[in-house]
Amino acid sequence: MEEVVFCGQHDSGMMESVRDVGERWGKGTEFRYSEDWRSEIRDFNGFTVHLTMYGLSVEREIERVREAENLQVVVGSEKVPREVYEESDLNLAVGHQPHSEIAALAVLLDRVSELKEEFEAAEIQVEPSDGRKLTSDD
């Protein structure tokens, strides 16, 4: 993942927190805020997927997403403007029942990229364990 763009109400504390997590758990992703979500979607040169429980099934459409050379994923919240649905190349559902937006993103990332177990240049890494929480800095 190259970049995460947050739109909507700016929260400097949240931005500082995600940058800190990115630094400690793995570098390589840029985080920024944009006031103009419309231009972020319209000006993107690639394939835009909007995650919504009203979209087409991820099971049936996942190959279209995997084949995209440059992928933008839009994760909305409640009351997503109609324009997001219209501007997206694909409105995709990981389930057709209410669920969290972050859960939908996690499912999509897992299906698309087969998430790595660890990230390059991370200061902290999880050490798998069946009974304890272990990290490389313990």
C-alpha positions in Angstrom: 0.0 0.0 0.0 1.6 3.2 -1.1 -0.7 5.8 0.3 -3.6 6.3 2.6 -5.6 9.5 2.2 -8.1 10.6 4.9 -10.9 12.9 3.9 -13.6 14.5 5.9 -13.1 16.3 9.2 -9.4 16.8 9.8 -8.1 15.2 13.1 -4.5 16.1 13.7 -4.3 13.6 16.6 -5.5 10.8 14.5 -3.0 11.7 11.7 -0.1 11.7 14.3 -1.2 8.4 15.6 -1.4 6.6 12.2 2.0 8.0 11.2 3.5 6.8 14.5 2.0 3.3 13.9 3.4 3.3 10.4 6.8 4.2 11.7 7.0 1.5 14.3 5.2 -1.3 12.5 6.5 -0.9 9.0 7.5 1.9 6.7 6.6 2.5 3.1 3.1 3.9 3.3 2.4 7.6 3.2 -0.4 9.1 5.2 -2.0 12.4 4.3 -5.2 14.4 4.6 -7.3 15.9 1.8 -10.2 18.3 2.1 -11.5 17.4 -1.4 -12.6 13.8 -1.6 -14.2 14.4 -5.0 -10.9 15.4 -6.7 -9.2 12.4 -5.0 -11.6 10.1 -6.7 -11.9 11.9 -10.0 -8.2 12.6 -10.5 -7.0 9.1 -9.7 -5.5 7.4 -12.7 -6.5 3.7 -12.2 -9.3 1.5 -11.0 -11.5 2.8 -8.2 -13.3 0.3 -5.9 -15.9 1.6 -3.4 -16.5 -0.7 -0.5 -20.2 -0.8 0.4 -22.6 -3.5 1.6 -24.8 -2.6 -1.4 -22.2 -3.5 -4.0 -21.5 -6.5 -6.1 -20.1 -9.6 -4.3 -16.4 -9.7 -3.7 -16.5 -13.4 -4.4 -17.6 -12.8 -8.0 -15.6 -9.6 -8.7 -12.3 -10.2 -7.0 -10.4 -11.0 -10.2 -11.3 -7.6 -11.6 -9.7 -6.0 -8.5 -6.6 -8.2 -8.6 -6.0 -7.4 -12.3 -6.0 -3.6 -11.6 -2.5 -2.1 -12.1 -3.3 1.0 -10.0 -5.9 0.5 -7.4 -7.8 3.0 -5.3 -10.1 1.8 -2.5 -12.7 4.2 -1.2 -14.0 3.4 2.3 -16.9 5.5 3.2 -19.0 5.7 6.4 -22.6 6.4 6.9 -24.4 8.5 4.3 -22.0 8.1 1.4 -22.9 10.6 -1.3 -24.4 9.1 -4.5 -21.5 10.6 -6.4 -19.1 8.1 -4.8 -21.1 5.2 -6.3 -21.3 6.9 -9.7 -17.6 7.8 -9.9 -16.3 4.4 -8.8 -15.4 1.8 -11.3 -16.8 -0.9 -9.0 -19.0 -0.8 -6.0 -18.0 -3.9 -4.0 -19.5 -5.7 -1.0 -17.6 -8.1 1.2 -21.0 -8.9 2.8 -24.5 -7.7 2.3 -25.2 -7.2 6.0 -24.1 -4.3 8.2 -20.4 -4.5 9.1 -17.6 -2.1 9.9 -15.8 -0.2 7.2 -12.4 -1.3 8.5 -13.5 -5.0 8.5 -14.5 -4.6 4.8 -11.1 -3.1 4.0 -9.3 -5.9 5.9 -11.2 -8.6 4.0 -10.5 -6.9 0.6 -6.8 -6.4 1.3 -6.5 -10.1 2.4 -8.3 -11.3 -0.8 -6.3 -9.0 -3.1 -2.8 -9.1 -1.7 -2.5 -12.0 0.6 -1.3 -9.8 3.4 2.3 -10.1 4.5 3.1 -11.5 7.9 5.5 -8.7 8.5 6.5 -5.4 6.9 9.9 -4.2 5.8 11.9 -1.9 8.0 9.5 -2.4 11.0 10.8 -1.5 14.4 8.4 -3.9 16.0 7.2 -7.3 14.6 4.7 -9.7 16.0 6.1 -13.1 17.0 3.3 -15.7 16.5 2.2 -17.4 19.7 -0.7 -19.6 20.7 -0.9 -18.3 24.2 0.8 -14.9 24.6 1.2 -11.6 22.9 4.8 -11.4 21.8 6.6 -8.8 19.8 10.2 -8.3 18.8 10.6 -5.6 21.4 9.5 -7.7 24.4 
